Amino acid sequence: MTPLHLMSGGAAQGLVRQLQADFETSSGLTLDAVFGAVGAMKQRLEGGAPCDVLILTQALIDGLVKSGPVRAGTDRKVGIVKTGVAVKAGTPWPAVDTADNLRHALRQATGIYFPDPQLATAGIHFMKVLHELGIAAEVSERLRPYPNGATAMKAMADCDDPHVVGCTQVTEILITNGVDLVADLPHIFELATVYTAAVCSASEHPEAAAQLIELLISPAHASLRQQGGFLPLLK
């Protein structure tokens, strides 16, 4: 079967996978999907990797429309994703509702799992939070960065240490067996990211690409998006 190429930030992985079979049945194409840090996906696109559909942050999509790799007028907002705190399933949940409580929880953690601090939306933000909390240097040897949030959460789930903490986008926490979502980051550190899907300029199947995007944002799948961690867009 002919592939439709999708590149996406890790935030949309759970949603895409749940709707993949529906798309493949209706389109007659196979979905060849790659997920990772949004910065890494942008680099892949600009490096010439085949791509029909791109799902990144709204800011990155806007920039790619201006520079050319994304078709103007094809972008559709999928939803808002917040960044949250996770622990291994079955372990106590620390209080993380205030800056002081989050600082204490991170100081007590023997390992801190999070996505790439250079290329991942949540990883970049989390490093800023550590600096704002004044503990970046103190916890540096306990930091466990991974290429994206999904791999960070999987590694945390698989480790034997019950005293670890993770931070990444809520959608990536929710799709990982073996970890629990404790809460969103405290309001003072809130990161609410709008994710947007668009058709790539070099797409060989623009109609099918648009069909996939409409499936992802369909009102019929609103509850599926919310269950997976996508919040509805503000009116």
N, C-alpha and C positions, 0 to 999 in steps of 0.2 A: 504493500500500500504506500501511497505517496505521503511523505511526512509534512506536517505543519510545524515549523520551528518556533518555539516560544522561549524567551529569556525573561527571567523574573527575579525580583528581590525575593528573599526567602519568606517574607510576610505572606505572600499569596500561595505558597505551596499547598497548604491544606485545602484551600478552596478549589484550586485548579485540579488537584487529584480527585476530589469528590465529583467533579463534573466532567472529568476526562472521558469516561465511557460514553456519556450522553453525547458529547461532541463528536467522538469518533464514529458513533453509530449514525448520527444525523448527517455528518459531512462526508463520510467515506474516506477520511484521511486518518493517519495516525498522528498523535501529538508527541512531538519530540521536545521535551521540556527540560530546561536547565535552570536551576535555582541557586542563588548565592547572594553575596553582599551587593547592594545596588551599584556601588562604585566598580566592582569587578564585572558586573553585567554590562555596564556602560563601556568599560574597556574592551570587553569581548565584541560588542557591537561595532565599536569604532575600529577594531582590529580586523573586521571583515567577516566575522562569524555569521553564518546564515541566520536570519531572524525574520519571522513574519509578524509576531506579536511581541510587544515589549511591555512589561509591567514594572514600573519604577516609581519613585516619589514624583509628585506633581512637579516639583522644581526641576528635576532632571529631565522629565519628559518635555517640559516647556523649553529647556535649553536645547534639546535635541531636535525639536521642531524648528527652532530658529537656525540651527546649524545644518539641518538637512536630512539626517538619517531617519527621522520620523515624519510621516505624512501629516501635514496640517489638516485640522478638522476631524481627525479620526480619534482623538483622545477622549476617553470616558473615565470618569472617576469611579473607582471601585468602592472605596470607603476609607474610614479613618482607623488607624491602628495605633494603640498606645504601647508604651514600653513598660514592662513590669518586672517584678522580682519573683524568683522561683527557688524552690528547695527540692531535695530528693523526696519522692513520694514516701509517706509514712513517717517522716521526721517532723519535729516540732516547727511550727511557723513562727518566725520572729516578727516582732512589731516593726513595721517599716513605714508607718503613716506620717511621720515627721522627719525632719532632717536629723534631729538628734537620735531618734530610734534607728533610722537607716544607717547612720554612722556607727552606732553601737553594733548593729547586726553585721555589718561588713568587717568591723574590727574583730568580731568573735569568729568569723568564718575562717576555716583552715584552707579554703580554696575558693576563688571567685571566678566563675565561668561566664564568658561574654563573647560577642562577636568582634571581628576585626576592628580595631580602633582607628584604622586609617580609611577603610573602604565601606564599612557597614554603618547604616544610619544609627542603629542603637549603640554600636560600639563606640562611635565617635562621641555620641551624647554621653554615654556612661563614663568615659574618661573625663569629660568636663565636670560631671557630677562628683567624681572622686576628688578632683582639684578643688571644687567649690566646698566640699566637705572638709577639705584640709587633710586628707588621709592618703593621697595618691602615692607619696613616697613610702608611707608606713606599710601599705598593703602590697607594694609592688611585687614582692617575691611570691605572693600568693595569687597573683593574677593568672588566669588561664584563658588567654584569647584563642579563638578558633576562626576559621575562614568565614563562617556565618553563624547566625543564631541557632539554626537547627542542629548543626554539628556540635556547637557548644553545649546545647541541652542534652544531646545524646551522650556526649562524653560525661557530663555530670550525672546522668542517670546510670551510666555504666560503672562509675567509680565506686570504690568501697568505703569512702569516707562519708559518714552521715552529717558532717558539720560544714558542708559546703553551701554556697549561695550562688545563684545565677541571675543575670540581668540581660534581657533581650526583649524583642517585641512579643506582645501577648500572643499573637497568632502562632508564633514558633514554639512558645511554651505549651500551648494547648494541644498541639499535634504530637507532642513527644511523650511516649509512654515512660513512666518512671519518674516524672517530675510533677510538682504541683505549682500552680500559680498562686502566690501568696496575695499579691495586690499590685496595682499600678504603682509607679514611682510616686512619692509624695507630690502634692500639687505644685509646690515650689520648683520641682524638677521635672514637671510633666513634659512628656514628648508625645504629641499627637500628630501622626504623620499621615498625610493624604496620599494614597496610592492610586495610580492612574494607569490604565491600559491604553495602548495605541498601536496602530498598524505601522510597520516599518516601511520606509520608502522603497527598499529593495525587495519587498515581499513578492513572491511568485504566485501567491494565492490570496490577494487582498480581500476578496469576498468572503472566503472561509475565515480569514483572520478577523474580519469584522463580525462574522457569525459567532466566533468564540468569545469575543469581547461582549457581545450582547447577551450571551449565555451567562457570563460571569456577573454582569450587572443587572440581570433580569429581576424585576420585582418579585417574581415567583420564587427566587432564591434568597430573598431578604433574610429569612430566618436562618438559612444555612450560613450566610455571611456573618450574622451576629453571633451564632453559636461558635463560629471559628475565630472570633475576636475582631471582626470588622464592625466598627460602629457606623451608624448611618450618617450621611453628610448633614451638616447643619443647614437648615432652610434659610 
